[in-house]
Amino acid sequence: MCGAIIRRKTASDVDAITAIADLLPEWFTQSARREIPVDASVQDGFVAVLEDRTVGFILFLVWEAVAHISWLGVHPEHQRRGIGKRLVEHVEGLLRPSGVEALEVKTLSDTVEYEPYERTRAFYQAAGFEPCKRVRHDNPECPESLHLRKDL
Ligand SMILES: CC(C)(COP(=O)(O)OP(=O)(O)OC[C@H]1O[C@@H](n2cnc3c(N)ncnc32)[C@H](O)[C@@H]1OP(=O)(O)O)[C@@H](O)C(=O)NCCC(=O)NCCS
């Protein structure tokens, strides 16, 4: 069990969030890494802090009673210690009492062979998300996305 503290994201976390995203190029393309600082400055979220160092983040948007996870990342040296799970749980705990019905996330589809996202899908499956939609794109970096949903 990891002793990271999970707290609400503030404006001063944007640089640390961007720095973690930059360490995850297998998941976040250059264009995604340009979007993350912009989204981190306006969207709600949580960060995980371990010994004064930010080691994980989750950003989300709520739209029509559904929360959409826009970005989620854990520092590569701190993965698989329960931080991602706790970040998702904090979003659930925040939103459930306010009537949000579900959490959704869009990820690379399982019809696209790319190992790093197999791990991502394993994470979401373990967290209770289920596939709800597949969408084809005219984008070689993401020819098909898989939408996952967890009812709250
Ligand atoms: C996906 C990610 C956020 C998960 O965070 P994490 O802190 O490493 O994951 P956790 O330790 O909370 O994992 C919880 C459970 O998910 C599953 N899981 C997590 N990583 C896994 C992996 N690499 N392979 C298989 N299952 C995995 C396991 O069941 C795990 O429980 P266990 O360790 O007791 O077996 C993190 O690995 C990450 O930043 N990945 C790169 C970026 C990314 O994929 N972001 C999401 C884009 S949509």
Ligand as a Chemical Component Dictionary entry (heavy atoms), coordinates in Angstrom:
data_LIG
# 
_chem_comp.id                   LIG 
_chem_comp.type                 NON-POLYMER 
_chem_comp.pdbx_formal_charge   0 
_chem_comp.three_letter_code    LIG 
# 
loop_
_chem_comp_atom.comp_id 
_chem_comp_atom.atom_id 
_chem_comp_atom.alt_atom_id 
_chem_comp_atom.type_symbol 
_chem_comp_atom.charge 
_chem_comp_atom.model_Cartn_x 
_chem_comp_atom.model_Cartn_y 
_chem_comp_atom.model_Cartn_z 
_chem_comp_atom.pdbx_ordinal 
LIG C1  C1  C 0 -3.043 3.266  -15.839 1  
LIG C2  C2  C 0 -2.381 3.875  -14.601 2  
LIG C3  C3  C 0 -2.970 5.249  -14.305 3  
LIG C4  C4  C 0 -2.684 2.929  -13.419 4  
LIG O1  O1  O 0 -2.159 3.494  -12.229 5  
LIG P1  P1  P 0 -1.343 2.570  -11.211 6  
LIG O2  O2  O 0 -1.134 3.359  -9.985  7  
LIG O3  O3  O 0 -0.144 2.052  -11.897 8  
LIG O4  O4  O 0 -2.359 1.371  -10.985 9  
LIG P2  P2  P 0 -2.817 0.684  -9.598  10 
LIG O5  O5  O 0 -1.593 0.283  -8.851  11 
LIG O6  O6  O 0 -3.772 1.555  -8.890  12 
LIG O7  O7  O 0 -3.542 -0.629 -10.148 13 
LIG C5  C5  C 0 -4.773 -1.104 -9.635  14 
LIG C6  C6  C 0 -5.090 -2.422 -10.307 15 
LIG O8  O8  O 0 -5.221 -2.239 -11.721 16 
LIG C7  C7  C 0 -4.671 -3.382 -12.424 17 
LIG N1  N1  N 0 -3.457 -2.967 -13.137 18 
LIG C8  C8  C 0 -2.775 -1.798 -12.993 19 
LIG N2  N2  N 0 -1.696 -1.769 -13.816 20 
LIG C9  C9  C 0 -1.704 -2.955 -14.457 21 
LIG C10 C10 C 0 -0.826 -3.527 -15.428 22 
LIG N3  N3  N 0 0.278  -2.885 -15.849 23 
LIG N4  N4  N 0 -1.106 -4.770 -15.886 24 
LIG C11 C11 C 0 -2.211 -5.431 -15.454 25 
LIG N5  N5  N 0 -3.075 -4.936 -14.530 26 
LIG C12 C12 C 0 -2.815 -3.708 -14.048 27 
LIG C13 C13 C 0 -4.307 -4.376 -11.337 28 
LIG O9  O9  O 0 -5.436 -5.195 -11.080 29 
LIG C14 C14 C 0 -4.016 -3.464 -10.153 30 
LIG O10 O10 O 0 -4.151 -4.112 -8.915  31 
LIG P3  P3  P 0 -2.932 -5.037 -8.347  32 
LIG O11 O11 O 0 -1.664 -4.247 -8.522  33 
LIG O12 O12 O 0 -3.311 -5.249 -6.924  34 
LIG O13 O13 O 0 -2.936 -6.280 -9.186  35 
LIG C15 C15 C 0 -0.839 4.004  -14.730 36 
LIG O14 O14 O 0 -0.286 2.744  -14.949 37 
LIG C16 C16 C 0 -0.413 4.947  -15.828 38 
LIG O15 O15 O 0 -0.137 6.113  -15.580 39 
LIG N6  N6  N 0 -0.351 4.427  -17.073 40 
LIG C17 C17 C 0 0.069  5.253  -18.215 41 
LIG C18 C18 C 0 -0.922 6.320  -18.576 42 
LIG C19 C19 C 0 -2.319 5.786  -18.830 43 
LIG O16 O16 O 0 -2.524 4.662  -19.284 44 
LIG N7  N7  N 0 -3.323 6.650  -18.524 45 
LIG C20 C20 C 0 -4.718 6.355  -18.798 46 
LIG C21 C21 C 0 -5.014 6.810  -20.205 47 
LIG S1  S1  S 0 -6.731 6.588  -20.620 48 
# 
loop_
_chem_comp_bond.comp_id 
_chem_comp_bond.atom_id_1 
_chem_comp_bond.atom_id_2 
_chem_comp_bond.value_order 
_chem_comp_bond.pdbx_ordinal 
LIG C1  C2  SING 1  
LIG C2  C3  SING 2  
LIG C2  C4  SING 3  
LIG C2  C15 SING 4  
LIG C4  O1  SING 5  
LIG O1  P1  SING 6  
LIG P1  O2  DOUB 7  
LIG P1  O3  SING 8  
LIG P1  O4  SING 9  
LIG O4  P2  SING 10 
LIG P2  O5  DOUB 11 
LIG P2  O6  SING 12 
LIG P2  O7  SING 13 
LIG O7  C5  SING 14 
LIG C5  C6  SING 15 
LIG C6  O8  SING 16 
LIG C6  C14 SING 17 
LIG O8  C7  SING 18 
LIG C7  N1  SING 19 
LIG C7  C13 SING 20 
LIG N1  C8  SING 21 
LIG N1  C12 SING 22 
LIG C8  N2  DOUB 23 
LIG N2  C9  SING 24 
LIG C9  C10 SING 25 
LIG C9  C12 DOUB 26 
LIG C10 N3  SING 27 
LIG C10 N4  DOUB 28 
LIG N4  C11 SING 29 
LIG C11 N5  DOUB 30 
LIG N5  C12 SING 31 
LIG C13 O9  SING 32 
LIG C13 C14 SING 33 
LIG C14 O10 SING 34 
LIG O10 P3  SING 35 
LIG P3  O11 DOUB 36 
LIG P3  O12 SING 37 
LIG P3  O13 SING 38 
LIG C15 O14 SING 39 
LIG C15 C16 SING 40 
LIG C16 O15 DOUB 41 
LIG C16 N6  SING 42 
LIG N6  C17 SING 43 
LIG C17 C18 SING 44 
LIG C18 C19 SING 45 
LIG C19 O16 DOUB 46 
LIG C19 N7  SING 47 
LIG N7  C20 SING 48 
LIG C20 C21 SING 49 
LIG C21 S1  SING 50 
# 
